[in-house]
Amino acid sequence: MEKVRIGMFGARRGGSYLSILQADYMKDKIEVVAICEKDYETIGTEKNHPGAPCFKDFDEFLAYGKEHGMNAVFLANYFDEHAPYAIKCMEAGMNVISECTAASTLKECVELVECVERTGMKYMLAENYPFSASNLEMNNFVHSGKMGAIYYAEGEYNHCGTYESFESVCVSNPGKHWRGLLPSTYYLTHAMGPLMYMTESMPLYVSGRSTFSPVMYSEQADHRSNFDGCGMMFAEMSNGMTARFTGCTQMASDYSRYRIVGEKASIENSGITSGKVRKFYVNRFRPEGEPQDCTYVVSQSDFGPNGKLAATGGHGGGDTWVVCNMYEYFVNGKDPFFDVYRSVAMSATAILGWKSALNHGENFRIPDFKNPADREAARKDTDTPFPDANGEGATLPPCLPRN
Ligand SMILES: NC(=O)c1ccc[n+]([C@@H]2O[C@H](COP(=O)([O-])OP(=O)(O)OC[C@H]3O[C@@H](n4cnc5c(N)ncnc54)[C@H](O)[C@@H]3O)[C@@H](O)[C@H]2O)c1
């Protein structure tokens, strides 16, 4: 493959990626062949992203793509419907880059892994938060060898006001749109992903907690959507550390934040957009010439050619890194960090973290999706909080039960 010839599925979030995929600096590398979005007229997709035909129907979009040399699909459709569409695309001979989450049941985790193995197509998750400047700086320090063994890592993805901003889908569309049905542990990739990336670790066990939000409850007339404000998980990780991370929380904090603590030093940041990082050494392990405690600011331009492109990119530049990494993977074969195994491990942590929260923090083992015995057990597990098109089939509540 010399050029990524991609189709975009879902043009709301997908619209911000279309702006990068169609940017001048990508024109020799990437071409947008077609867009699938059933609301493209309302969203203004044709006007904002000319040059690629819009389809309302996914099968027509895929058929057009097949006829016109489309070799990849970007999935930015509903959060809970990524895996079945990823499978359709790979079966049609196209590589896939998927928004979070990779899969919404354990059964889908198995099916996704097996589809990648069976078809040999490329699959990656568009997890962008590891690639903010402050998280890239933390990653460099974690890999510097100056921290000793890593004991602890924490990640918070705070999206305060989410409920307000998505009022139209959560309140006026009760019990239907994924944003209103999302258990508090499910949207964890932006909190957990950077920790996995920095420490190159995998989750082994998870325990979760959820917290009721009186405000979210009172804002809903019929109380059919999620009204938990915060989901918190603890995980035992493969490198021996303990990790603590959230789902998408509504906590009164305007930034997402990360911290890695080792036996010799720690590093933390105050958000993906500020670039502010704090580094601290235990004094006897402080390298000569370095301060024990310092706070400084980094920017994308400190991080090479991709960083220079990312300086104006969304989510602290992370979106641009995702597109650059996708190109390297699809065209040059450079494996992405968030391959299918790490991607489904995060989805499984979200699902089991929720089962744990419903059971007062019970500890759950995360399946190893490379292990055939673990796959067989997970293959039967269809538990989901998301109803089907008829409003049926949800087996898990979207929030903690209230009396
Ligand atoms: N990484 C990030 O920073 C980030 C930011 C925002 C959203 N996201 C993710 O991106 C995805 C999309 O988010 P969103 O906020 O745009 O969600 P959304 O539900 O508002 O939009 C999804 C779009 O897909 C379209 N769509 C879904 N199924 C379709 C079908 N069968 N045919 C035609 N069109 C269809 C819908 O019409 C809708 O416009 C989610 O998975 C979300 O988690 C990630």
The ligand as an ORCA input file, in Angstrom:
! r2SCAN-3c Opt
* xyz 0 1
  N     -10.772     10.060     21.256
  C     -11.472     11.142     21.544
  O     -10.936     12.109     22.040
  C     -12.946     11.142     21.234
  C     -13.689     12.326     21.280
  C     -15.060     12.268     20.959
  C     -15.629     11.049     20.611
  N     -14.873      9.919     20.581
  C     -15.454      8.629     20.177
  O     -15.882      8.725     18.834
  C     -17.064      7.957     18.613
  C     -18.150      8.882     18.069
  O     -18.392      9.907     19.008
  P     -19.488     11.041     18.713
  O     -19.470     11.964     19.860
  O     -19.296     11.560     17.338
  O     -20.814     10.136     18.783
  P     -22.249     10.391     18.182
  O     -23.097      9.261     18.657
  O     -22.667     11.788     18.464
  O     -22.010     10.296     16.616
  C     -21.936      9.084     15.910
  C     -22.324      9.380     14.479
  O     -22.299      8.183     13.736
  C     -23.439      8.156     12.878
  N     -23.838      6.757     12.664
  C     -23.875      5.785     13.609
  N     -24.304      4.623     13.054
  C     -24.559      4.884     11.761
  C     -25.021      4.081     10.677
  N     -25.322      2.787     10.850
  N     -25.140      4.664      9.478
  C     -24.847      5.977      9.291
  N     -24.408      6.794     10.273
  C     -24.257      6.256     11.493
  C     -24.531      8.896     13.637
  O     -25.496      9.459     12.784
  C     -23.741      9.965     14.393
  O     -23.710     11.191     13.708
  C     -17.410      7.348     19.959
  O     -16.918      6.051     20.023
  C     -16.686      8.226     20.966
  O     -16.320      7.492     22.107
  C     -13.547      9.957     20.882
*
